[in-house]
Amino acid sequence: MEQQQSSNALRGFRVQAPLVDSVSCYCKVDAGLKTVAEARKFVPGSKLCIQPDINPNAHKSKNSRRERSRIQPPLLPGLPDDLAIACLIRVPRAEHRKLRLVCKRWYRLLAGNYFYSLRKSLGMAEEWVYVFKRDRDGKISWNAFDPVYQLWQPLPPVPKEYSEALGFGCAVLSGCHLYLFGGKDPLRGSMRRVIFYSARTNKWHRAPDMLRKRHFFGSCVLNNCLYVAGGECEGIQRTLRSAEIYEPNKNRWSFIADMSTAMVPFIGVIYDGKWFLKGLGSHREVMSEAYDPETNSWTPISDGLVAGWRNPSVSLNGRLYALDCRDGCKLRVYDEATDSWNKFMDSKLHLGSSRALEAAAIVPLNGKLCIIRNNMSISMVDVSSPDKHVESNPHIWENIAGKGHFRTLVTNLLSSIAGRSGLKSHIVHCQIVLLMLRLGKVNMINVRQVVVDKIRNRYMIVYVTLKCLTTPAGPPPLIHYLITEISMATSSSSLFKLAREIGTAVSQKKGGGWYGPHMAAATRAIADRMPLVDIILEVRDARIPFSSEFDQLRNHHPFSSSRRILVLNKMDLASPTQFKEWITFFDQQNCPSFGVNSHNKDNVKEFLKFLQAHVRNLRKSDYDASSDTVTVMLLGIPNVGKSALANSLHQIGRITAAEKGKLRHATVSPQPGETKDIYSLKIASHPNIYVLDTPGILPSEIHDVEVCSKLALTGAIRDSLVGGKELAQYFLGILNFSDEYKKWAKFSINQINKPLTLHHKADQSSGSESGMIRKRKNPTDHTQDFMVQKVRKSLYEILSCFNGNLDHEKDLVKLIEAEFKALREAFQIPMDSGEDADSKVASKLLNLYRTGRLGHYTLDHLPKRRASCE
């Protein structure tokens, strides 16, 4: 039954899901989808995700495969999808519910990760406050508050098992996943269940259960890992000492060191990299301990901190704050030097002492402290301001009426009249969820300038310069401005139009083109083996470090930076200067990276040593390092050299370990999609390291036409999908905009007619060993090849005599036609070849480019504000 559900989820769109009370699932639909297409074709887990009150048997009709094969209408009529997305991503978050109702394509776009990861790369982030509240009937409800627009947003209902639960935990992981875990159900007792809400999909999903049942426990998030400790459980040992950790990278729970004594925590805070807890012991005595994740140990807390520590409290910018009165109008701060609590700030506007006005939570929000009360009123406090006097600077302490000023005023009045017990509803939990959506308080964006950068071989649209206006105008004018300005800017670039034609031709192929059945099968196989993998080696093409990103890796729980290594293969084909810049960039993003030429044995040896050192360091810092075997998985798009790298690592690893036996080889081919299965090869001993070579996988849809054109040019997509002539024209366009041809001035007529000095076979075998070594190190450097010299000479003579404007499409087309004509003579193509002459020229030219004999090119230029290792 599970296999049938997985296959159905892969064939069509998953539009429905089973009830909350169904069996547990490990759904990966919301684990970080990069492309729009992955909102349709994601890696299915072993079970389906959960959602309340939905029919589990409703699926797409059998004609969905036929419908997917057709060319879908554009997101915005008259505009390519990549530019349409550039418009839609700037629509305010409050309007996204309306955008989902426009059409299915817009709905899938907003449900995927690409829509939000693009916001994050542009620096557009927004934090919302999520509040869980228990009413007088004991029912749990929750709301989301937008602090920028001061609006409360609707949310899906809480699943049944937590609608009346007591003592459950709440935490946020990965910025956008809100977890509910543990607790006590009135009917079933203590629970181990864990569920989480994804702010991207607006749905609830299941996660692995905790190892122990517990309620009224302490919880926190450190280094994107969830910690729980103490609490209560039915049984002989009612109060617990045990503690657990949930690592989303591994998608599993494991025990950590037990607390010194059993405790039911009622206060907890993260301070100075440690987790501080205060609670009641087995005999209801006050206890306190601090957990250090680096040493995996619990230590006592100083008396001064415990004595004045009351709930609620929070740490911000290295300082520990707590409320000093019931209504949350006074703040105090902990002084570590004197080990005491000092008064910090007073709003001078005390609201009262009723239950409705009681401050229930304090959380950091946009660099300020956010105080939430039981009546849903909110105050924002700027603790970074040097002026602590509210009278002289009223913006330091701002009161925000949670659900309307009038409603808050009436609630406060009734609460004061009824007294403390008059309003029985109260806040249970409050968390901050980060959404990568927009920048600042913007309802309309005035596009001031769209720059098309044509420096060297760069033809991508650079960041749009924006001016934020405070006048509200709504999405329609915003989209109108973006369509007009971006279309005018892109239409003036001849090379950009050439790349767009190629990218459009590729993107319209969809499932019938590059995404074959073997990729779907490989996607499922990788998902099954992912929990067993210790380290991911994401292999990218050094010529396109950004465009060759393996998007499917975002379908799984993200690997930490210590367990994911970026391998830039084919470094010998990239520009050396820009390659170093990319390595520096990834290092600055805390993303381990290494440049590799899989045909260079010395370089592969260095990488193997780097990998072994990385494994040893990881085993020292990992709690679960008892196994003697480390599994490494190679992931990447087609034709980036994964199999060649695996073979080289296997061969060198066996030679280094002096192991005997027949060498195994993974299938290697210059054409993409040759590897169909997953192969395991041993590459090192002590510890034993095995590498899994996987098939190259591309998304089922690629909306960025620029990425499509680069993938086609570097060979990740078969030439037959576009046409060799078009790709050759694209390469010539890149060459024309670059300065590479200026290096070929030495190939004059006198030099080109000189006879080549060739070594005899006997001479090579006897005295030219250094030349053979140099050839192995640089297999693509054939500078003495006569045909290559003629090609370089022909292209140089044409480019040096060109006096037109490359920005004009007609001039560029004429130049490329002249270059094709000269290349026919250089390649010695017969004149009677007819229409096949251009195809033969294109095939030979692309082969010279892809083997590096026409220079070294890096097609992706370094982004200014993009983190590629998130």
C-alpha positions in Angstrom: 0.0 0.0 0.0 2.9 2.4 0.9 4.6 1.7 -2.5 1.4 2.4 -4.3 1.0 5.7 -2.5 4.6 6.7 -3.3 4.2 5.9 -7.0 1.0 7.8 -7.2 2.6 10.8 -5.5 5.4 10.8 -8.1 3.1 10.4 -11.1 0.8 13.3 -10.4 0.3 16.3 -8.1 -0.4 15.5 -4.5 -3.5 17.5 -3.8 -4.9 15.7 -0.8 -3.5 14.0 2.3 -4.8 11.6 4.9 -6.2 12.5 8.3 -4.2 13.5 11.4 -5.0 10.2 13.1 -3.4 8.2 10.3 -0.1 6.3 10.7 3.0 8.4 11.1 4.8 9.8 8.1 8.2 11.2 7.3 7.1 13.6 4.5 9.8 15.5 2.6 7.6 17.7 0.5 8.4 20.8 2.6 12.1 20.0 3.4 13.3 22.7 1.1 12.3 22.6 -2.6 14.5 24.7 -4.8 12.6 24.7 -8.1 9.0 25.3 -8.9 8.7 21.9 -10.5 9.6 20.2 -7.3 6.4 21.4 -5.8 4.9 18.8 -8.2 7.6 16.1 -8.2 9.1 15.8 -4.8 10.8 12.9 -3.1 8.0 10.9 -1.5 8.6 9.5 2.0 7.5 6.2 3.4 4.2 7.6 4.4 2.0 10.6 3.4 1.8 13.8 5.2 -1.1 14.8 7.5 -3.8 17.4 7.3 -7.1 17.6 9.2 -10.4 16.7 7.6 -9.1 15.8 4.2 -10.2 12.8 2.1 -7.1 10.6 1.8 -8.4 8.8 -1.4 -8.7 11.9 -3.6 -6.0 11.9 -6.2 -5.3 13.3 -9.6 -7.0 11.7 -12.5 -5.3 9.3 -14.8 -4.9 11.9 -17.5 -2.5 13.9 -15.3 0.5 12.4 -17.2 -1.0 13.6 -20.5 -1.7 17.0 -19.1 1.9 17.4 -17.8 3.3 16.6 -21.2 1.6 19.6 -22.7 3.2 23.0 -22.7 1.7 24.9 -19.8 0.6 28.5 -20.1 3.0 31.1 -18.7 2.7 32.4 -15.2 2.1 35.9 -16.6 0.9 36.2 -20.2 3.5 37.8 -22.5 6.4 37.4 -20.1 8.9 34.5 -19.6 8.4 32.5 -16.3 11.7 33.7 -14.8 10.7 37.3 -15.1 7.2 36.6 -14.0 8.6 35.0 -10.8 10.7 38.2 -10.3 7.4 40.0 -10.2 5.4 37.7 -8.0 8.1 37.4 -5.4 7.7 41.0 -4.5 4.0 40.8 -3.7 3.4 41.4 0.0 3.0 38.3 2.3 -0.5 39.3 3.2 -1.6 38.9 -0.4 -0.2 35.4 -0.9 -3.4 33.7 0.1 -5.1 35.5 -2.8 -2.3 34.5 -5.2 -2.8 30.8 -4.4 -6.3 31.1 -5.7 -5.4 32.5 -9.1 -4.4 29.2 -10.8 -2.7 25.9 -10.1 0.7 27.1 -11.3 0.7 30.0 -8.9 -0.4 27.7 -6.1 2.5 25.3 -6.8 4.9 28.2 -7.1 4.0 29.5 -3.7 4.0 26.0 -2.2 7.6 25.2 -3.2 10.9 26.2 -1.7 12.1 28.2 -4.8 9.8 31.0 -4.1 11.1 31.5 -0.5 14.8 30.7 -1.1 14.9 33.4 -3.7 13.6 35.9 -1.2 16.3 34.8 1.2 19.1 35.2 -1.4 17.9 38.8 -2.0 18.0 39.6 1.7 14.2 39.8 2.0 13.1 38.3 5.3 10.2 38.7 7.6 9.5 37.4 11.1 6.0 36.6 12.3 4.8 35.9 15.9 3.0 32.6 16.3 0.9 32.4 19.5 -0.7 29.3 21.0 -3.6 30.1 23.4 -5.8 27.9 25.6 -9.4 29.1 26.0 -11.7 28.7 29.1 -12.8 25.3 27.7 -9.3 24.0 27.5 -9.1 24.1 23.7 -5.9 25.1 22.0 -6.0 27.7 19.2 -3.2 29.7 17.5 -2.7 32.8 15.6 0.0 34.5 13.5 0.8 38.2 13.9 2.5 40.3 11.3 4.4 43.0 13.3 5.1 45.2 10.2 1.4 45.6 9.1 0.0 44.8 12.6 -2.4 42.2 11.2 -3.4 38.7 12.5 -3.4 36.1 9.8 -5.6 32.9 9.7 -3.9 29.5 10.1 -5.0 25.9 9.7 -6.5 24.2 12.8 -4.2 22.5 15.3 -4.3 18.6 14.8 -6.6 16.7 17.1 -4.0 15.2 19.3 -2.9 18.7 20.4 -6.3 20.4 20.5 -6.6 19.7 24.2 -3.1 18.6 25.2 -1.3 19.7 28.3 2.4 20.4 29.0 3.6 20.0 25.4 6.7 21.6 23.9 6.9 24.1 21.1 10.0 25.1 19.1 11.1 26.4 15.7 13.7 24.6 13.5 15.2 25.7 10.2 13.6 29.1 10.6 10.2 28.0 9.1 9.2 24.7 10.8 7.2 25.0 14.0 7.3 21.8 16.1 4.8 20.5 18.7 6.1 17.6 20.7 5.3 15.5 23.7 2.6 16.6 26.1 -0.3 14.8 27.8 -3.5 13.9 26.1 -6.6 13.9 28.4 -7.5 10.4 27.1 -4.2 8.7 26.1 -1.9 10.2 28.7 1.7 11.2 28.0 2.8 11.2 24.4 6.0 10.8 22.3 4.4 12.2 19.2 6.1 15.0 17.2 4.4 17.1 14.5 5.5 20.3 12.8 3.9 23.1 10.8 5.6 24.4 7.7 5.1 28.1 7.1 5.9 27.5 3.4 3.2 24.9 2.7 0.8 26.1 5.4 0.3 22.5 6.5 1.0 20.1 9.4 3.4 17.2 8.9 4.7 14.3 11.0 8.2 13.8 12.4 9.9 11.0 14.2 8.5 10.4 17.7 10.6 11.1 20.8 12.3 8.2 22.6 10.4 8.8 25.9 6.9 9.9 26.8 6.9 13.1 28.7 4.9 16.2 29.5 5.7 19.5 31.3 9.3 19.2 30.3 11.9 21.8 29.2 12.9 22.3 25.6 15.2 24.6 23.5 16.8 25.0 20.2 20.7 25.1 19.9 22.5 25.0 16.6 19.3 24.1 14.8 18.9 21.0 17.0 16.0 20.4 19.4 16.7 19.5 23.0 14.2 18.2 25.6 14.9 17.3 29.2 13.1 16.3 32.4 9.4 16.5 32.8 6.8 14.0 34.0 5.5 10.6 32.8 3.0 8.1 34.1 4.7 5.3 35.9 6.9 4.5 38.9 9.4 7.2 38.1 7.1 10.0 37.6 9.7 12.8 37.4 12.3 12.2 34.6 16.1 12.8 34.5 16.6 11.8 30.9 17.3 14.3 28.0 17.1 13.9 24.3 18.2 15.7 21.1 16.5 15.8 17.7 18.9 16.4 14.8 17.0 17.4 11.6 20.1 16.6 9.5 19.8 12.9 10.6 16.0 13.1 11.1 16.2 11.1 14.3 16.2 11.4 18.1 19.0 10.3 20.4 19.8 10.4 24.1 22.2 12.9 25.7 23.6 13.0 29.2 21.0 12.8 32.0 20.4 15.6 34.4 22.0 15.4 37.8 18.5 15.1 39.4 15.0 14.6 38.2 13.3 17.9 37.5 10.0 19.4 36.1 11.3 22.6 34.5 9.2 25.7 34.4 11.8 28.2 33.1 14.4 27.8 30.4 16.6 30.1 28.4 19.6 29.9 26.0 22.4 32.1 27.3 26.1 32.2 26.4 25.8 29.0 24.3 24.3 27.0 27.2 20.8 25.8 28.1 19.8 27.1 31.6 16.9 25.3 33.3 15.0 26.0 36.6 12.3 23.8 37.9 10.9 21.6 40.7 12.5 18.3 41.8 10.9 15.1 42.9 10.0 16.5 46.3 9.0 19.9 44.9 12.2 21.6 45.8 13.6 24.3 43.5 16.4 22.9 41.2 18.5 24.4 38.5 21.1 23.1 36.0 22.8 24.2 32.8 23.6 22.0 29.8 26.7 22.5 27.7 26.3 20.9 24.2 30.0 21.0 23.5 30.9 18.8 26.5 27.5 17.0 26.7 27.4 17.7 30.5 25.2 19.3 33.1 26.6 21.8 35.6 25.1 23.9 38.5 24.0 27.5 38.0 25.2 30.4 40.0 23.0 31.4 43.0 22.7 35.0 41.9 21.2 34.1 38.5 18.7 31.6 40.0 17.6 33.9 42.9 16.2 36.6 40.7 15.3 34.6 37.7 11.6 34.6 36.9 9.5 33.7 33.9 9.4 34.9 31.2 13.0 35.6 30.2 15.0 35.7 27.0 18.6 36.4 25.8 19.3 39.0 23.1 22.7 40.1 21.8 24.6 38.2 24.5 22.5 39.7 27.4 19.8 38.0 29.5 16.6 39.9 30.1 13.5 39.2 32.3 10.3 40.9 33.1 10.1 42.7 36.4 6.4 43.0 36.8 3.2 41.0 36.0 2.0 43.2 33.1 5.4 43.2 31.5 6.0 47.0 31.7 9.4 46.7 33.5 12.6 45.0 32.3 15.7 43.9 34.2 19.0 42.5 33.0 21.4 40.0 34.4 24.9 41.3 35.2 27.4 38.4 35.0 30.2 40.4 36.6 28.2 41.0 39.9 26.1 37.8 39.5 22.9 39.8 40.1 19.8 41.2 38.4 19.6 45.0 37.8 16.7 47.2 36.8 17.0 48.1 33.1 13.9 49.9 31.7 10.5 51.0 32.9 7.7 52.0 30.4 5.9 54.1 33.1 2.6 52.8 31.6 1.4 50.0 33.9 -1.7 48.2 32.7 -2.9 46.3 35.7 -2.5 42.9 37.4 -5.5 41.0 35.9 -5.0 37.6 34.2 -5.8 39.1 30.8 -3.0 41.7 31.1 -0.4 39.3 32.4 2.7 39.0 30.2 2.9 35.5 29.1 6.0 35.5 26.8 8.9 37.6 25.7 10.7 36.8 22.5 13.4 38.5 20.3 11.8 40.0 17.1 13.7 42.0 14.5 16.4 43.0 16.9 13.9 44.1 19.6 12.1 42.5 22.5 8.5 41.5 21.9 6.3 41.2 24.9 3.0 39.3 24.4 0.2 39.3 27.0 -2.8 37.0 27.5 -5.2 39.5 25.9 -3.0 39.3 22.7 -1.7 42.8 23.2 1.9 43.2 22.2 4.7 45.7 23.1 8.0 46.2 21.3 11.0 47.3 23.3 14.2 48.6 21.6 16.9 47.5 24.2 19.7 48.6 21.9 18.9 52.3 22.2 21.4 54.2 24.4 18.6 56.4 25.8 16.6 54.3 28.3 14.1 57.0 29.2 10.8 56.3 27.6 9.5 59.9 28.3 12.2 61.5 26.1 12.1 58.8 23.4 8.6 57.1 23.1 9.7 54.9 20.2 11.8 52.8 22.6 8.7 51.2 24.1 5.8 50.9 21.6 2.5 49.2 22.5 0.9 47.4 19.6 -2.8 46.4 20.0 -2.8 42.8 19.0 -6.3 42.4 17.4 -7.3 46.0 17.2 -7.0 49.0 19.5 -10.7 49.1 20.4 -10.9 45.4 21.2 -7.9 45.6 23.4 -9.3 48.6 25.2 -12.6 46.7 25.9 -10.7 43.6 27.0 -8.6 45.5 29.4 -11.6 47.2 30.9 -13.6 44.0 31.4 -10.6 42.3 32.8 -10.0 45.0 35.4 -13.7 44.8 36.4 -13.9 41.1 36.6 -10.6 40.6 38.4 -7.9 38.1 38.0 -10.2 35.1 37.5 -12.6 36.7 35.2 -10.8 35.8 32.0 -9.6 32.2 32.0 -7.9 32.1 28.6 -4.2 32.4 28.6 -1.2 32.0 26.2 0.6 28.6 26.3 3.5 29.1 23.8 4.9 31.9 21.6 7.4 31.4 18.8 9.0 33.4 16.0 8.9 31.9 12.5 11.1 33.4 9.8 9.6 33.8 6.3 11.8 34.9 3.4 9.3 37.2 1.8 10.0 40.9 1.5 12.1 43.8 2.7 10.6 46.4 4.9 7.2 47.9 4.9 6.6 47.9 1.2 3.3 47.8 -0.6 4.6 49.1 -3.9 8.1 49.0 -5.4 9.2 51.6 -7.9 11.8 50.1 -10.1 14.5 52.7 -10.7 16.9 50.7 -12.8 17.4 47.2 -14.2 21.0 46.6 -15.3 22.0 44.0 -17.8 25.7 43.3 -17.2 27.6 42.5 -20.3 31.1 42.4 -18.8 33.0 39.6 -20.5 30.8 36.6 -20.9 28.3 37.6 -18.4 24.7 38.1 -19.6 22.6 37.6 -16.4 20.3 40.3 -15.1 21.9 41.9 -12.1 19.9 42.8 -9.0 17.1 45.2 -9.4 17.6 48.5 -7.7 14.6 49.3 -5.7 13.1 52.2 -3.9 10.7 51.6 -1.1 7.6 53.8 -0.9 5.4 54.2 2.1 2.3 54.9 0.1 0.2 51.7 -0.1 -0.7 50.7 -3.7 -1.0 47.0 -3.8 0.3 44.3 -6.1 -1.1 45.3 -9.6 1.0 48.5 -10.0 3.9 46.5 -8.6 3.6 43.8 -11.3 3.0 46.4 -14.0 6.2 48.3 -13.1 8.3 45.1 -13.0 7.0 43.8 -16.3 7.6 47.1 -18.1 11.0 47.9 -16.8 12.5 44.3 -16.9 11.1 43.6 -20.4 12.6 46.9 -21.7 16.0 46.2 -20.2 16.3 42.6 -21.4 15.2 43.3 -24.9 18.4 45.4 -25.5 20.9 42.6 -24.9 21.7 40.5 -27.9 23.6 37.9 -26.0 20.9 37.6 -23.4 18.3 37.1 -26.1 20.4 34.3 -27.6 20.7 32.6 -24.3 17.0 33.0 -23.7 16.1 31.3 -26.9 18.3 28.3 -26.0 16.9 28.2 -22.4 13.3 28.5 -23.6 13.9 25.6 -26.1 15.2 23.5 -23.2 12.6 24.4 -20.6 9.7 23.7 -22.9 10.7 20.1 -23.3 9.7 19.4 -19.7 9.3 15.7 -18.8 9.8 14.4 -22.3 13.3 15.9 -22.5 16.0 15.6 -19.8 13.9 14.2 -17.0 13.6 10.5 -17.8 12.1 7.5 -15.9 15.5 6.6 -14.6 15.8 10.0 -12.8 12.5 9.3 -11.0 13.7 5.9 -9.9 17.0 7.3 -8.9 15.3 10.0 -6.8 13.4 7.3 -4.9 16.6 5.2 -4.4 18.5 8.2 -3.1 15.7 9.1 -0.7 15.8 5.5 0.7 19.6 5.6 1.3 19.8 9.1 2.6 19.3 8.2 6.3 22.3 5.9 6.1 24.7 8.5 4.6 27.2 10.2 6.9 28.6 12.8 4.4 27.3 14.3 1.3 29.7 15.2 -1.5 27.7 17.6 -3.8 29.6 17.6 -7.1 29.2 20.7 -9.2 30.7 21.9 -12.5 33.4 24.4 -11.7 32.4 26.4 -14.8 28.9 26.8 -13.5 29.1 26.6 -9.6 25.7 28.1 -9.2 23.7 26.7 -12.1 24.9 23.2 -11.4 23.5 23.1 -7.9 21.8 19.8 -7.0 18.3 21.1 -6.2 17.0 17.7 -5.0 19.2 17.9 -2.0 16.7 20.4 -0.6 14.0 17.8 -0.5 15.7 16.1 2.4 16.4 17.4 5.9 19.3 19.8 5.3 22.8 18.5 6.1 24.9 20.6 8.3 27.9 22.4 6.9 30.2 19.8 8.6 28.5 16.9 6.8 28.2 18.5 3.4 31.2 19.2 1.1 31.0 21.0 -2.2 33.2 19.5 -4.8 33.9 21.7 -7.8 34.9 19.2 -10.5 36.4 20.1 -13.9 38.4 22.9 -12.3 40.9 22.6 -15.2 38.2 23.9 -17.6 37.2 26.9 -15.5 38.9 30.3 -15.3 41.6 30.0 -12.6 41.0 33.5 -11.3 37.2 33.1 -11.0 37.6 29.6 -9.6 39.6 30.9 -6.7 37.0 33.6 -6.1 34.3 30.9 -5.9 36.3 28.8 -3.5 36.8 31.9 -1.3 33.1 32.7 -1.5 32.0 29.2 -0.3 34.5 29.4 2.5 33.0 32.7 3.6 29.6 31.0 3.7 30.9 28.3 6.1 30.6 25.7 3.3 33.6 23.3 3.0 34.6 23.2 -0.7 37.4 21.6 -2.7 38.4 22.0 -6.4 39.0 18.7 -8.2 40.2 17.5 -11.6 39.1 13.9 -11.6 41.7 13.0 -14.2 44.6 14.4 -12.2 45.9 11.7 -9.8 47.8 14.1 -7.6 44.8 16.4 -7.2 42.5 13.4 -6.4 45.1 12.3 -3.7 44.9 15.7 -2.1 41.1 15.5 -2.1 41.2 12.0 -0.6 43.5 13.3 2.2 41.1 16.2 2.8 38.1 13.9 3.0 39.8 11.5 5.4 40.9 14.4 7.7 37.3 15.7 7.5 35.9 12.3 8.5 38.3 12.1 11.5 37.4 15.5 12.8 33.7 14.6 12.4 34.0 11.4 14.3 35.7 13.2 17.2 32.9 15.7 17.5 30.0 13.3 16.8 28.3 11.4 19.7 27.4 8.5 17.4 30.9 7.6 16.1 30.9 3.9 17.2 30.7 2.6 13.7 33.9 1.8 11.8 32.3 2.5 8.4 31.6 5.9 6.9 29.3 6.2 4.0 29.8 9.1 1.5 27.3 9.8 -1.2 28.1 11.6 -4.5 25.2 13.8 -5.6 24.9 16.1 -8.6 23.4 16.9 -11.9 24.3 14.8 -15.0 27.7 15.0 -16.6 29.6 16.8 -13.8 32.1 13.9 -13.4 30.7 12.0 -10.4 31.5 8.6 -11.8 35.0 9.6 -13.0 35.7 11.0 -9.5 34.4 7.8 -7.8 36.6 5.7 -10.0 39.7 7.8 -9.3 39.0 7.8 -5.5 38.5 4.0 -5.6 41.7 3.4 -7.6 43.9 5.7 -5.5 42.4 4.5 -2.2 43.1 0.9 -3.0 46.7 1.7 -4.1 47.3 3.7 -0.9 45.9 0.9 1.3 47.9 -1.8 -0.7 44.7 -3.8 -1.1 44.6 -6.7 -3.6 41.8 -7.7 -5.9 40.0 -6.6 -9.0 39.2 -2.9 -9.3 35.6 -1.9 -9.8 34.6 0.8 -12.2 31.5 2.9 -12.4 30.3 3.6 -15.9 31.7 6.8 -17.4 30.5 8.6 -20.6 30.8 12.1 -22.0 27.0 12.0 -22.6 24.7 12.8 -19.7 22.4 10.2 -18.2 24.8 7.2 -18.6 24.8 6.2 -14.9 21.5 4.5 -14.2 22.1 2.7 -10.8 23.8 3.4 -7.5 27.3 1.9 -7.2 29.3 1.4 -3.9 33.1 1.7 -4.1 35.6 1.5 -1.2 38.0 4.5 -1.2 39.8 4.3 2.1 40.6 2.2 5.2 41.0 3.0 8.9 38.2 4.0 9.0 36.6 2.3 6.1 35.1 4.9 3.7 32.6 3.8 1.0 31.4 6.2 -1.7 28.0 5.8 -3.4 28.0 6.9 -7.0 24.5 8.0 -7.9 22.9 8.9 -11.2 22.7 12.5 -12.2 19.3 14.1 -11.6 17.8 17.3 -12.9 14.5 18.9 -11.8 11.5 18.0 -13.9 11.1 21.7 -14.7 13.7 24.5 -14.9 12.1 27.9 -15.2 15.3 29.9 -15.2 16.1 30.0 -18.9 19.6 31.2 -18.2 20.4 28.1 -16.1 18.9 26.0 -18.9 21.3 27.5 -21.5 24.4 27.0 -19.3 23.4 23.4 -18.5 23.0 22.7 -22.2 26.3 24.3 -23.2 28.3 22.4 -20.6 26.8 19.1 -21.6 24.5 18.4 -18.6 21.6 18.3 -21.1 21.8 16.4 -24.4 22.6 18.6 -27.4 19.7 17.0 -29.3 17.2 18.9 -27.1 18.4 22.2 -28.4 20.5 21.6 -31.5 24.3 21.7 -31.8 24.3 24.7 -34.1 22.4 26.9 -31.6 24.7 25.8 -28.8 27.8 26.6 -30.9 26.3 30.0 -31.7 25.8 30.6 -28.0 29.4 29.7 -27.3 30.7 32.0 -30.0 28.6 34.8 -28.5 30.3 34.2 -25.1 33.7 34.1 -26.8 33.0 37.4 -28.6 32.2 39.2 -25.4 35.2 37.8 -23.6 38.9 38.7 -23.9 40.1 35.1 -24.4 40.7 35.6 -28.1 43.3 38.3 -27.5 45.6 35.6 -26.2 45.6 34.0 -29.6 47.4 36.9 -31.3 50.6 34.8 -31.5 49.0 32.5 -34.0 50.1 34.5 -37.0 50.2 33.3 -40.6 54.0 32.7 -40.3 53.6 30.6 -37.1 50.6 28.6 -38.3 52.5 27.4 -41.4 55.5 26.2 -39.4 55.7 22.4 -39.3 54.9 20.8 -36.0 57.6 19.1 -34.0 56.3 15.7 -33.1 58.1 13.1 -31.0 58.6 9.6 -32.3 56.9 6.8 -30.3 60.2 5.4 -29.3 61.3 8.9 -28.1 58.2 9.3 -26.0 58.5 5.9 -24.3 62.2 6.4 -23.5 62.9 10.0 -22.8 59.6 12.0 -22.5 58.3 10.7 -19.2 57.8 14.3 -17.9 55.7 15.1 -20.9 53.5 12.1 -20.2 53.1 13.3 -16.6 52.2 16.7 -17.8 49.7 15.2 -20.2 48.0 13.3 -17.4 47.8 16.4 -15.3 46.4 18.5 -18.1 44.5 16.2 -20.4 42.7 19.0 -22.1 45.7 21.2 -22.8 46.7 20.4 -26.4 48.3 23.6 -27.5 50.4 21.9 -30.2 47.3 20.5 -32.0 47.4 21.8 -35.5 43.6 22.0 -35.9 43.3 24.0 -32.7 45.8 26.5 -33.9 43.9 27.0 -37.1 40.7 27.5 -35.3 42.2 30.0 -32.9 43.8 31.8 -35.8 40.6 32.0 -37.8 38.6 33.3 -34.8 41.2 35.8 -33.9 41.5 37.3 -37.3 37.7 37.8 -37.5 37.3 39.3 -34.1 40.3 41.6 -34.4 38.8 43.0 -37.6 35.3 43.4 -36.2 34.2 47.0 -35.8 30.4 46.6 -35.1 28.4 46.8 -31.9 28.0 43.5 -30.1 25.0 44.8 -28.2 23.1 45.0 -31.4 21.5 41.8 -32.4 22.1 42.2 -36.2 25.8 42.8 -35.7 26.2 39.9 -33.4 24.4 37.6 -35.9 26.6 38.7 -38.8 29.7 38.1 -36.7 28.7 34.6 -35.8 27.9 33.8 -39.4 31.3 35.0 -40.5 32.9 32.9 -37.8 31.0 29.8 -38.9 32.2 30.3 -42.5 35.8 30.6 -41.3 35.5 27.5 -39.1 34.4 25.4 -42.1 37.8 26.0 -43.6 39.6 25.5 -40.4 37.9 22.2 -39.7 38.3 21.2 -43.4 34.6 20.6 -44.0 33.9 19.8 -47.7 32.0 22.4 -49.6 29.5 19.9 -50.8 28.3 19.0 -47.3 25.3 21.2 -47.7 23.2 21.8 -44.6 25.3 19.2 -42.6 28.3 21.6 -42.8 27.1 23.8 -39.9 26.2 20.7 -37.8 29.7 19.3 -38.3 31.3 22.7 -37.4 29.1 22.9 -34.3 29.9 19.4 -33.2 33.7 20.0 -33.5 33.5 23.4 -32.0 31.6 22.2 -28.9 34.1 19.4 -28.5 37.0 21.8 -28.4 35.2 24.0 -25.9 34.2 21.2 -23.6 37.7 19.8 -23.5 39.3 23.2 -22.8 41.2 23.6 -26.0 39.6 27.0 -26.7 40.4 28.5 -23.4 39.0 28.4 -19.8 35.6 29.9 -19.2 33.5 30.4 -16.0 29.9 31.0 -17.1 28.6 31.8 -13.6 29.8 35.0 -12.0 30.0 35.4 -8.3 26.7 36.6 -6.7 26.9 39.4 -4.3 24.2 38.3 -1.9 23.6 34.6 -2.3 24.5 31.9 0.1 24.8 28.6 -1.8 25.3 26.3 1.1 22.1 26.7 3.1 
